[in-house]
Structures are given as structure tokens and as C-alpha cells.
Amino acid sequence: MRELLTMWRDTRMVMLVAVVAAVYAALLIPFKLFTILPGLTSVRPANVLPVFFGIAFGPAAAWGSAIGNLIGDVFGGTFGPGSVGGFVGNFFFGLVGYKLWGNLGPLSSGEEPDFRDQKLRQLIEYVAVAVAAAAACAAIIAWVVDALELIPFSVLGPIILTNNAVSAIVLGPPLFYLAYPRVKEMGLLYPDVLRARTSRVGPTPPAPGRSWWCRWSGSGSRCWCSGARPGRRPRSASAPSASSSPLSRRTSPARTSLPSFGTREKGNGFRRPTRVSTR
């Protein structure tokens, strides 16, 4: 779950949050006219998007779905106390698909959700993921609204569950079939973004608490580390001596000459320095 916070460090993930929120809100607002419960819920074919975006974009879809639903409430005229539950519920609507796809054990198809190979198994897995995501969203929203004493949980919960699940199950497979390969080609799938970020950052350093040991090259310019407490080297490892450095061999001759002034140069008034050699 830590990726829900660390993803904000990646520019492409932040961009995906904005894209998901904008697309989700743009499809929610026009259908606010087809109301089921005034001020609370309406016909929402856009409910297929949190599941699709969740499987494709990972944690970016959770934040994008929550923000997009809030924007839809504000501009669709349904903003109110229940919007708090809508924000949290749609957050999990996008999160559950990302967490469950490929982790359902016997129900998992072992394939990417492009509905090209093992279509029946992918459909079974997708229906299970969509129903679970819709149920999580419905439970959270209905609980918040019931706690606000607006509509009982037993009334609102089944309506939201049915509304979410039907839209996701009916519209999801065609959407995945058409859009998933295109998103993959653009390198925007969450595993691809994560892989690109890891390659930019470099290899992961050893876990805290392990000890570091360094083997120094002859010039002392390179160090190989196999785990360690930074700033320490084992007792057996020693820093390179001054004489072993190529620079020290060039700048530290065996004989050291010290200048001294003694004789006068013939033909001018300056003293020519003579050198006294010492060992």
C-alpha cells in the first residue's frame, strides 16, 4: 500500500491521475440527468472506468477515480455530505481491481486482460474483480450515507452495487479488448512505469542494518560494496597508501631538493640559487 503515496514522486503517475480524473468526470457529468436517487446516485456507464484504469494504471487510478467522482459531484449538482463517501468509495473502486487481478488463485487466468487468449477464463476473472470492486465501493458509500442518516444502508447499498457491477461487466470486456493493447504499446501500464522508474533510480541499496565492506582499487578510486553500514570499513580493509597512488608516485620523488642562495652569478647582480640535496 506504500505505493499509494510514493507514486506522487513519479511525473507520469501524476499525469495519469489527472487523465483518469478528467475522463471519469467528463463521462459522469452528462449522465447526472438520469437520476436513480435524487442527489445521491444516477445511471453511471462511466463506472466501467475505475475497473479498467485500476488494472491498467494501478494506484494512479484509485486517486484519479476519487478525484474524478468529486469533480462530477461538484459540476453535476450532487455535491453534499455524501460526497465524502463517494470520494472514499471510488478510491477503492479503482484500487480493488489493481490489487485483485492475477491474485485470485484458481480464478486467475494468468494472462493480461486483453481478452485475446483464454477468453473464458479472463472473463470469469474479470467478472469476479468487477463485482468485488463494485461491492467495496457500494459498501463504503452506503455506510457513510447511512451514518449521516440520509438513506438506510439496506436500500442504497444494493442499488449502488447493481449500478456499478452491471456497467463494469457489460462494458468492460469490449473496452479491454480495444484499449488495453494501445495503452500497453504506449508504455503506460503501471508495471512498465514502475520498471522505467526503477531503471532510472538504479539498483536498490542493501537493507538497513547490514554491514558494508569495501575492496579498494590501487588508486583508491573504486569501491565494491556488499552490504554495510555506511561510513565504515572492516578492520582488515585499509585505505590505500600514499606511495601506491599513481599521483603520489609522480609528485613524490625519492630525493627532495631545498633551494638556498649562495653564489653570485657573473655578469649580473642576481644570485643564482644552488640546491642542497637531502635525503
GITA-V122588 format. One record per residue. N is the residue number from 1. RES is the residue in one letter. D_FIRST is the distance of its C-alpha to the first C-alpha in whole Angstrom. Layout:
N/RES/D_FIRST  N/RES/D_FIRST
//
This chain:
1/M/0  2/R/4  3/E/5  4/L/6  5/L/8  6/T/9  7/M/11  8/W/13  9/R/15  10/D/16  11/T/19  12/R/19  13/M/15  14/V/17  15/M/20  16/L/18  17/V/17  18/A/20  19/V/22  20/V/20  21/A/20  22/A/24  23/V/25  24/Y/23  25/A/25  26/A/28  27/L/28  28/L/28  29/I/30  30/P/33  31/F/33  32/K/33  33/L/36  34/F/36  35/T/35  36/I/34  37/L/34  38/P/35  39/G/32  40/L/29  41/T/29  42/S/31  43/V/31  44/R/28  45/P/28  46/A/26  47/N/23  48/V/23  49/L/21  50/P/18  51/V/18  52/F/19  53/F/17  54/G/14  55/I/15  56/A/17  57/F/15  58/G/11  59/P/9  60/A/12  61/A/14  62/A/12  63/W/13  64/G/16  65/S/17  66/A/16  67/I/19  68/G/21  69/N/22  70/L/22  71/I/25  72/G/26  73/D/27  74/V/29  75/F/31  76/G/31  77/G/33  78/T/31  79/F/29  80/G/29  81/P/27  82/G/25  83/S/24  84/V/21  85/G/20  86/G/20  87/F/18  88/V/15  89/G/17  90/N/16  91/F/13  92/F/12  93/F/15  94/G/13  95/L/10  96/V/12  97/G/14  98/Y/11  99/K/10  100/L/13  101/W/15  102/G/17  103/N/15  104/L/18  105/G/20  106/P/24  107/L/23  108/S/21  109/S/24  110/G/23  111/E/23  112/E/22  113/P/22  114/D/26  115/F/28  116/R/30  117/D/30  118/Q/30  119/K/30  120/L/30  121/R/28  122/Q/25  123/L/27  124/I/26  125/E/22  126/Y/22  127/V/24  128/A/21  129/V/18  130/A/20  131/V/21  132/A/18  133/A/17  134/A/20  135/A/20  136/A/17  137/C/18  138/A/21  139/A/20  140/I/19  141/I/21  142/A/24  143/W/23  144/V/23  145/V/26  146/D/28  147/A/27  148/L/29  149/E/32  150/L/32  151/I/32  152/P/31  153/F/28  154/S/30  155/V/32  156/L/29  157/G/26  158/P/28  159/I/29  160/I/26  161/L/25  162/T/28  163/N/28  164/N/24  165/A/25  166/V/28  167/S/27  168/A/24  169/I/26  170/V/29  171/L/28  172/G/25  173/P/27  174/P/30  175/L/27  176/F/25  177/Y/28  178/L/30  179/A/27  180/Y/24  181/P/27  182/R/27  183/V/24  184/K/23  185/E/27  186/M/25  187/G/23  188/L/20  189/L/18  190/Y/14  191/P/15  192/D/18  193/V/17  194/L/14  195/R/18  196/A/20  197/R/18  198/T/18  199/S/21  200/R/22  201/V/20  202/G/22  203/P/21  204/T/19  205/P/21  206/P/21  207/A/19  208/P/21  209/G/24  210/R/25  211/S/29  212/W/30  213/W/33  214/C/35  215/R/38  216/W/40  217/S/42  218/G/46  219/S/45  220/G/42  221/S/40  222/R/37  223/C/35  224/W/33  225/C/30  226/S/29  227/G/27  228/A/28  229/R/28  230/P/28  231/G/32  232/R/34  233/R/36  234/P/37  235/R/41  236/S/42  237/A/41  238/S/43  239/A/43  240/P/46  241/S/49  242/A/51  243/S/53  244/S/51  245/S/49  246/P/51  247/L/51  248/S/53  249/R/56  250/R/57  251/T/57  252/S/58  253/P/62  254/A/64  255/R/67  256/T/66  257/S/69  258/L/69  259/P/72  260/S/75  261/F/78  262/G/81  263/T/84  264/R/85  265/E/84  266/K/88  267/G/88  268/N/86  269/G/85  270/F/82  271/R/81  272/R/79  273/P/76  274/T/77  275/R/74  276/V/75  277/S/72  278/T/71  279/R/69
//
